[in-house]
Amino acid sequence: MPVLLYVLAVAVFTQGTSEFVLAGLVPGISTGLGISIAQAGYLTSGFAIGMVVGAPLMAALGRRLPPRRTLSASLAIFVAAHVAGALTDQFAVLLATRFVAAVANAGFLAVALSTVTMIVPAGRQTRALAAILGGTTLALIAGVPAGAFLGEIWGWRSALWAIAGLSALALVAVAVLTPGGLGRRAPHGQAAPVARGSHGRADPGAYMPRARVDLRAELGTLRSPALLRYLALGVLVNGATFCAFTFLAPIVTDGARIDPALVPVVLALFGLGAFGGVSAAGRLADRRGHLVLGIGIPVLVAGWVLWAALAASPSAVWVLAPVLGALSFVVGGTLIARSMASAHGAPTMGGAFSTVALNLGALVGPVLGGLSIGPLGPVGPLVVSAALAAVAVMLWSVTSGPTRRSAS
């Protein structure tokens, strides 16, 4: 695998940490800015909305530019937003920085996913995508607990400073290692052409323009039944995942009566399972994508139903947290890979489509989960997760016939 993939994964790690870390910082932000817990919670919604808006916007604006420029610019904006957020005493300014950071994050992820298809042969693209998405799962395992620890010791601003610092290092590496000659998707499983110097070596400073693909033509790929199916399934599956994950603390403490001090351990177990799921998706999705989805989505329904039924059992939490983390991300990772493959007519916007689907799920799932807590209590988000996964099963069953060949 190219070294650039791991640099991109580090950048995705810092951005994923930023997206999820506020769950542990909300109380400190509430106290520090003199606002309510509910108001502080809007920061998470602001980030999710920014991700949904930013993915297609940034991809469209940067589609005529070399990936080096768009990736570097996105990271630079991300760093600046965190610095501004760490310095402000105004909630409105902090909310604005979260939205701006999310737009930059979405643009970076969309271009990074598209860049993978330019530098890696088609037969290994899913594994490469898994390496990139592994940064997000590592954020769940290590970044979020570390940010919460920093917030507890030095205040919530210290977590933002740490994210800005690590992102700045990633910015330097991306600017140096991303070849300027990447311009178009690799045809028929071959690496994309790169501009070369007089000695026949790749010239990272040269730019080979992307193939002229009209933006309307790229957006026209959204008429593809296969692509629409994978995107819709992505919204549902990721909605189920982040519905339960967002409310894991009350599920663990109020539902299973586990000591609140152990919540970070449960979060880490879920993250470890997610990391294993993404790794498995990288190995299976290219050749066994249809099988992974055909089996994995129904098993997800069974898993969420089982956890809801055993929500009062501490033993069930310790077993099902890593298992559901793995199942959720092996299916979610496969859906992203199949979405990218189905968006072959959108070399610059394909990553944006997948990013929007992922974050629509991350936006809708927690909203529905929060609404369910009132009538159902801490088990509510698990019930919602099961319901969303069940809808995904029905969608898969209804649409599997006409797109089976493209999914395999």
C-alpha positions in Angstrom: 0.0 0.0 0.0 1.3 3.5 -0.8 2.6 5.5 2.3 0.1 8.2 1.3 -2.8 6.0 2.3 -1.6 5.8 5.9 -1.0 9.6 6.0 -4.6 10.0 4.9 -5.7 7.6 7.5 -3.9 9.7 10.2 -5.7 12.8 9.0 -9.0 10.9 9.0 -8.2 9.8 12.6 -7.9 13.3 13.8 -11.0 14.4 12.0 -13.0 11.4 13.3 -11.8 12.2 16.8 -13.1 15.8 16.4 -16.4 14.5 15.2 -17.0 12.1 18.1 -15.0 13.6 21.0 -17.6 16.2 21.9 -19.7 13.5 23.5 -17.2 13.5 26.4 -16.6 17.3 26.3 -20.2 18.5 26.4 -20.4 18.9 30.2 -17.2 20.9 30.3 -18.3 23.1 27.4 -21.6 23.7 29.1 -19.9 24.8 32.3 -17.2 26.8 30.6 -19.5 28.8 28.4 -22.4 29.1 30.8 -24.9 27.3 28.5 -27.2 24.3 29.0 -26.3 20.7 28.3 -28.9 20.7 25.5 -27.5 23.8 23.9 -24.0 22.3 24.1 -25.3 19.2 22.3 -26.2 21.3 19.3 -22.4 21.3 18.5 -22.7 17.7 17.5 -25.7 18.4 15.2 -23.8 21.4 13.7 -20.9 19.1 12.8 -23.1 16.5 11.2 -24.9 19.1 9.1 -21.6 20.5 8.0 -20.5 17.1 6.9 -23.6 16.6 4.8 -23.3 20.0 3.2 -19.5 20.0 2.8 -19.0 16.7 1.0 -20.7 17.6 -2.4 -19.8 21.3 -2.1 -16.1 20.8 -1.5 -15.8 18.0 -4.0 -17.6 20.2 -6.7 -15.4 23.2 -6.0 -12.2 21.2 -6.0 -13.0 18.9 -8.9 -10.8 20.9 -11.3 -7.9 21.1 -8.9 -5.1 18.6 -8.1 -5.9 16.4 -5.1 -2.9 17.8 -3.3 -4.4 21.3 -3.3 -7.9 20.2 -2.2 -6.6 17.9 0.5 -4.2 20.4 1.8 -6.7 23.3 1.7 -9.3 21.2 3.5 -6.8 20.3 6.3 -5.7 23.9 6.6 -9.3 25.1 7.1 -9.9 22.2 9.6 -6.8 23.3 11.7 -7.8 27.0 11.6 -11.4 26.2 12.7 -10.1 24.2 15.8 -7.7 27.0 16.7 -10.6 29.5 16.6 -12.8 27.2 18.5 -10.2 26.7 21.2 -9.8 30.5 21.6 -13.4 31.6 21.7 -15.6 32.3 24.7 -18.8 32.6 22.5 -21.1 29.7 21.9 -22.2 31.1 18.5 -18.6 31.3 17.3 -17.8 27.8 18.6 -20.9 26.4 16.8 -19.7 28.2 13.6 -16.2 26.7 13.9 -17.8 23.2 14.3 -19.8 23.7 11.1 -16.7 25.0 9.2 -14.5 22.2 10.5 -17.1 19.7 9.4 -17.3 21.2 5.9 -13.6 20.9 5.6 -13.6 17.4 7.0 -16.3 16.3 4.5 -14.3 17.8 1.6 -11.1 16.1 2.7 -12.8 12.7 3.1 -14.6 12.9 -0.2 -11.4 13.8 -2.1 -9.4 11.2 -0.1 -11.9 8.4 -1.1 -11.7 9.5 -4.7 -7.9 9.7 -4.6 -7.7 6.0 -3.5 -9.3 5.0 -6.7 -6.6 6.8 -8.6 -3.5 5.4 -6.9 -4.6 1.8 -6.1 -5.5 -0.9 -8.7 -9.2 -1.8 -8.7 -8.6 -5.3 -7.2 -7.2 -3.7 -4.0 -9.3 -0.6 -3.7 -11.6 -1.9 -1.0 -8.7 -2.9 1.2 -7.2 0.6 0.6 -10.6 2.2 1.5 -10.6 0.1 4.7 -7.2 1.6 5.6 -8.6 5.1 5.2 -11.8 4.3 7.2 -9.6 2.6 9.8 -8.7 6.1 10.9 -12.3 6.7 11.9 -12.5 3.4 13.9 -9.2 4.2 15.6 -10.7 7.5 16.6 -13.4 5.6 18.4 -10.9 3.3 20.1 -8.2 5.8 21.1 -9.0 9.4 20.0 -12.3 9.9 21.8 -11.1 8.4 25.2 -7.8 10.5 24.9 -9.8 13.7 24.1 -12.1 13.0 27.0 -9.1 12.5 29.3 -7.5 15.7 28.2 -10.7 17.5 28.7 -11.0 16.2 32.2 -7.4 17.2 33.2 -6.8 20.5 31.3 -10.3 21.5 30.1 -12.2 21.0 26.9 -10.0 23.5 25.0 -7.0 21.3 25.3 -8.7 18.5 23.3 -9.3 21.0 20.4 -5.6 22.2 20.6 -4.4 18.6 20.4 -6.6 17.9 17.4 -5.3 21.0 15.7 -1.7 20.1 16.4 -1.9 16.6 15.0 -3.9 17.8 12.0 -1.2 20.3 11.3 1.4 17.5 11.2 -0.9 15.6 8.8 -1.2 18.7 6.6 2.5 18.8 6.1 2.7 15.1 5.2 -0.2 15.3 2.8 1.3 18.4 1.1 4.6 16.6 0.6 3.4 13.1 -0.3 0.4 13.6 -2.5 1.5 13.5 -6.1 0.4 16.6 -8.0 -0.1 14.5 -11.2 -3.1 12.6 -9.9 -5.9 13.5 -12.3 -8.2 10.7 -13.3 -9.5 7.4 -12.2 -7.5 4.3 -13.1 -9.0 2.4 -16.0 -9.5 -1.4 -15.9 -7.7 -2.0 -12.6 -4.5 -0.1 -13.6 -2.9 2.8 -11.6 -3.9 6.2 -12.8 -1.3 8.0 -15.0 1.0 10.4 -13.2 3.0 13.2 -14.9 6.7 12.3 -15.3 9.8 14.3 -15.5 12.7 14.1 -17.9 14.1 10.9 -16.3 10.8 9.1 -16.5 10.2 9.3 -12.7 6.9 10.5 -11.2 7.0 14.3 -10.7 4.9 15.1 -7.6 5.0 18.8 -8.6 3.4 18.3 -12.0 -0.4 18.1 -12.5 -2.1 16.1 -15.2 -5.6 17.5 -15.5 -8.5 15.3 -14.7 -10.5 13.9 -17.6 -13.1 16.4 -18.5 -16.2 15.0 -16.9 -19.1 17.4 -16.7 -20.5 18.0 -13.2 -24.0 17.3 -14.5 -22.8 14.0 -15.9 -21.3 13.1 -12.6 -24.5 14.0 -10.7 -26.4 12.0 -13.4 -24.8 8.8 -11.9 -27.3 9.2 -9.0 -29.9 7.8 -11.4 -28.1 4.5 -11.1 -30.3 2.0 -9.2 -27.3 0.2 -7.8 -25.7 3.4 -6.5 -28.9 4.7 -5.0 -29.5 1.4 -3.3 -26.0 1.3 -1.7 -26.4 5.0 -0.6 -29.8 4.4 0.9 -28.5 1.3 2.7 -25.6 3.3 4.0 -27.9 5.9 5.5 -29.9 3.1 7.3 -27.0 1.0 8.5 -25.0 4.0 9.7 -28.1 5.5 11.2 -28.5 2.4 13.3 -24.8 2.3 14.2 -24.6 5.9 15.4 -28.0 5.9 17.0 -26.8 3.3 19.5 -23.2 4.6 19.8 -24.4 8.2 20.6 -26.4 7.0 23.5 -24.1 4.2 24.7 -23.5 5.9 28.0 -27.2 5.9 29.2 -27.6 2.4 27.7 -24.7 1.2 29.8 -25.4 3.1 33.0 -29.2 3.5 33.2 -30.1 0.3 31.3 -27.5 -2.2 32.5 -26.5 -0.4 35.7 -22.8 -0.5 34.9 -20.5 1.9 36.8 -20.2 5.2 34.8 -16.4 4.9 35.2 -16.5 1.9 32.9 -18.3 3.7 30.0 -15.0 4.5 28.3 -14.1 0.8 28.4 -17.4 -0.1 26.7 -16.8 2.6 24.1 -13.3 1.3 23.4 -14.7 -2.3 23.0 -17.2 -1.0 20.5 -14.3 0.8 18.7 -12.2 -2.3 18.7 -15.0 -4.3 17.2 -15.5 -1.5 14.6 -11.8 -1.7 13.7 -12.1 -5.4 13.1 -15.2 -4.9 11.0 -13.5 -2.4 8.7 -10.5 -4.7 8.4 -12.7 -7.6 7.5 -14.6 -5.4 5.0 -11.3 -4.6 3.3 -10.6 -8.2 2.7 -14.0 -9.5 1.8 -15.9 -6.7 0.0 -14.1 -6.7 -3.3 -14.9 -10.4 -4.1 -17.6 -11.2 -1.5 -19.5 -7.9 -1.3 -22.9 -9.3 -2.1 -22.5 -12.2 0.4 -21.3 -9.9 3.1 -24.3 -7.6 2.7 -26.8 -10.5 2.2 -25.8 -12.1 5.5 -24.5 -9.1 7.4 -27.6 -6.9 7.3 -30.0 -9.5 8.6 -27.5 -10.5 11.3 -27.3 -6.8 12.3 -31.1 -6.8 12.9 -30.8 -9.9 15.1 -27.9 -8.3 17.0 -29.7 -5.0 17.8 -32.9 -6.9 18.7 -30.9 -9.2 21.1 -29.2 -6.2 22.7 -32.6 -4.5 23.2 -34.0 -7.6 24.8 -31.0 -8.0 27.1 -30.5 -4.3 27.8 -30.6 -4.8 31.6 -27.9 -7.4 31.5 -24.3 -6.2 32.1 -22.9 -9.4 30.6 -24.8 -8.7 27.4 -23.2 -5.3 27.2 -19.6 -6.7 27.4 -20.3 -9.3 24.7 -22.5 -7.4 22.3 -20.7 -4.0 22.3 -17.7 -5.4 20.3 -19.8 -7.8 18.3 -22.2 -5.1 17.1 -19.3 -2.7 16.5 -17.7 -5.3 14.2 -21.0 -6.2 12.4 -21.9 -2.5 11.9 -18.6 -1.6 10.4 -18.1 -4.7 8.2 -21.5 -3.9 6.6 -21.0 -0.1 6.6 -17.5 -0.4 5.1 -18.7 -2.8 2.4 -21.5 -0.4 1.5 -19.1 2.5 1.1 -16.8 0.4 -1.1 -19.8 -0.7 -3.3 -21.0 2.9 -3.5 -17.6 4.0 -4.7 -17.5 1.1 -7.3 -21.0 2.0 -8.5 -20.1 5.7 -8.9 -17.6 4.9 -11.6 -19.1 7.7 -13.8 -18.3 10.2 -11.0 -14.6 10.3 -10.6 -14.6 13.5 -8.5 -18.0 13.3 -6.8 -18.2 9.6 -5.9 -16.5 10.1 -2.6 -18.9 12.9 -1.8 -21.9 10.7 -2.4 -20.6 8.1 0.1 -19.7 10.8 2.6 -23.2 12.3 2.5 -24.8 8.9 3.0 -22.5 8.1 6.0 -23.3 11.4 7.7 -27.0 11.5 6.9 -27.1 8.3 8.9 -25.0 9.9 11.7 -27.4 12.8 11.7 -30.8 11.0 11.5 -29.9 8.0 13.8 -29.1 10.0 16.9 -32.1 12.3 16.4 -34.5 9.3 16.3 -32.7 7.7 19.2 -33.0 10.9 21.3 -36.8 11.0 20.6 -37.1 7.4 21.6 -35.6 7.8 25.1 -38.6 9.6 26.5 -41.2 6.9 25.8 -38.9 3.9 25.9 -36.1 4.8 28.3 -32.5 3.8 27.7 -33.5 0.8 25.6 -35.1 3.2 23.0 -32.0 3.8 20.9 -31.4 0.1 20.6 -35.0 -0.4 19.4 -34.5 2.4 16.8 -31.2 0.8 15.7 -33.0 -2.5 15.2 -35.9 -0.8 13.3 -33.4 1.0 10.9 -31.6 -2.2 10.3 -34.9 -4.0 9.6 -35.8 -1.4 7.0 -32.3 -2.0 5.4 -33.1 -5.7 5.2 -36.4 -4.9 3.4 -34.7 -2.6 1.0 -32.0 -5.1 0.3 -34.6 -7.8 -0.3 -36.7 -5.7 -2.7 -33.8 -4.4 -4.7 -31.4 -7.4 -4.7 -32.7 -8.8 -8.0 -32.0 -6.0 -10.5 -28.6 -5.1 -9.1 -27.3 -8.4 -8.0 -24.6 -8.6 -10.6 -23.2 -5.1 -9.8 -23.1 -5.9 -6.1 -21.1 -9.1 -6.3 
